[in-house]
Amino acid sequence: MSQSRRNQGPMLNFTKMHGLGNDFMVVDAISQPFRLRPEMIRELADRNFGIGFDQLLVVEPPGLPDVDFRYRIFNSDGSEVEQCGNGARCFARFVRDQRLTNKKVIRVQTAKGVIELRVGRAGMVTVDMGVPELNPPAIPFAADRRKDVYTVELGGDTVELSAVSMGNPHGVLLVDDVDTAPVGEFGPRLESHPRFPARANIGFLQIIDRTRVRLRVFERGSGETMACGSGACAAVVAGCLRGLLDSRVDVELKGGRLVIEWQGEGAPVMMEGPTASVFEGQLRLPADQPPKRRKSTRHSDAKSGTNRQNNRHRQPATSRP
Ligand SMILES: N[C@@H](CCC[C@H](N)C(=O)O)C(=O)O
């Protein structure tokens, strides 16, 4: 057998989805074996040589009681992260489209806690993104005390930003006009600034009025995206902390609009927005990627068209990437 045939591993089914142009490869790791090393994720994320995506989303069985699924997220640079808001909405649509559940309210375990997804009409999903974390060590952000606005030295420049965690770290800068904001220049420098020891997503926020903003986000591990759901939540929290916004705000991103609601300190942030499923695909993994294949009933269920919800609590046929 030739070397290339020996290196051929099993097929992996995936779905390409997006939330306002923030795009995802979504993999059901309940019904099929799945493991990808960071370099393989980077190859697949490549827009010229791979499938192309901002994040890889992985659906796993829950590890907690009263939770429906575990949700894992990998940036296009291969790093595993705690939260992805646009991804959470697509996650809800995916598990229903794939008949992994028929629930309309889905509880999902992330690396930073449990979030709740509510499926609405016409592909709309509302996500309870949890209570924002403003305490610097928990973000994490280097500061001796909590403030609503911090001054950060950036080479020869000084910038003012708010630091917020939505499960993942965000820095939010106020700008006069997002179209001319220095996203490409300040974004990468702030993403890996020493005051954000876990790196951060950097949002550039333009206030239109108390209920409407424009936003661009330079995402940690993915670069500028068409939209960032957790970034929209962090931006509204930052705007409210500065006294500039009401509790319900329309956030206009490059890829479209999200509605974000925050009633203030101690309250969770609610995010509402659309989802889109683009295509389903199959790729062959290299032979050394996944662990040994375990028995799965996914394919026979798919053929007979039965609901696969009952398989949810089986052991995952997967291991950590
Ligand atoms: N696009 C996402 C955020 C994805 C993760 C982020 N890049 C990070 O590293 O924290 C969203 O919609 O929230």
The ligand as a MOL file (V3000), in Angstrom:
LIG
                    3D

  0  0  0     0  0            999 V3000
M  V30 BEGIN CTAB
M  V30 COUNTS 13 12 0 0 0
M  V30 BEGIN ATOM
M  V30 1 N -16.3810 34.9200 17.9890 0
M  V30 2 C -16.6480 34.6650 19.3280 0
M  V30 3 C -15.5190 34.6530 20.3010 0
M  V30 4 C -14.5590 33.4930 20.0250 0
M  V30 5 C -13.4610 33.3080 21.0490 0
M  V30 6 C -12.5170 34.4550 21.1240 0
M  V30 7 N -11.7540 34.6530 19.9040 0
M  V30 8 C -11.5590 34.2480 22.3180 0
M  V30 9 O -10.3880 33.8900 22.1130 0
M  V30 10 O -12.0000 34.4550 23.4570 0
M  V30 11 C -17.9290 35.2450 19.8540 0
M  V30 12 O -18.8790 35.3800 19.0430 0
M  V30 13 O -18.0640 35.4750 21.0510 0
M  V30 END ATOM
M  V30 BEGIN BOND
M  V30 1 1 1 2
M  V30 2 1 2 3
M  V30 3 1 2 11
M  V30 4 1 3 4
M  V30 5 1 4 5
M  V30 6 1 5 6
M  V30 7 1 6 7
M  V30 8 1 6 8
M  V30 9 2 8 9
M  V30 10 1 8 10
M  V30 11 2 11 12
M  V30 12 1 11 13
M  V30 END BOND
M  V30 END CTAB
M  END
